[in-house]
């Protein structure tokens, strides 16, 4: 019996997200939160030993999928995952406030904001580490700095920052002195999305 696709697919000769992995992940997230649990088993296609992994808004944000021909359209899946992340974050925020109080939540948001501003206020070209080896590739310094400037401008002027600015960020690759270390930039973007969602949850 054929099951209906959750998302539109790319053309048969094009590359998209593996539908089996996407469906499996979303099924597990839905089952977990419907049952009020705290962890789900590792993916069915995981070649390592079975393990339990906490699933929350951050895990949804960080989830990556293999690519296959004729798979799900990445843009459609990413948009769907963004909605799931928003929903889970709202649940997490309410649970945090219920357990620790609104003041602790405000302190948490303020702490996140301080970390981000400390990075954003650094001079252009000096916001993140360079790779240790000259030939190592990373994210273009110019591209990352442009995003940081736009993000800081939104924080200063907009009543509500759009997390899509961060979620949709794409950087060209560069080498040596012309690039930032990818891992550190990715960690910053993860915290930045968390901060924006926290601002929206507290609005």
Secondary structure, DSSP 8 states (H G I E B T S, - for coil): -----SS-B--TTSEEE-HHHHHHHHHHHHHHHHTT-S-EE--TT--S---EE--SHHHHHH----EEET-B-HHHHHHHHHHHHHHHHHHHHHHHHHHH-HHHHHHHHHHHHHHHHHHHTS-TT-SS---SSTT-EEEEHHHHHHHHHHHHHHHHH-SS--THHHHT----EEEGGGEE-HHHHHHHHHHHHHHHHHHHHH-
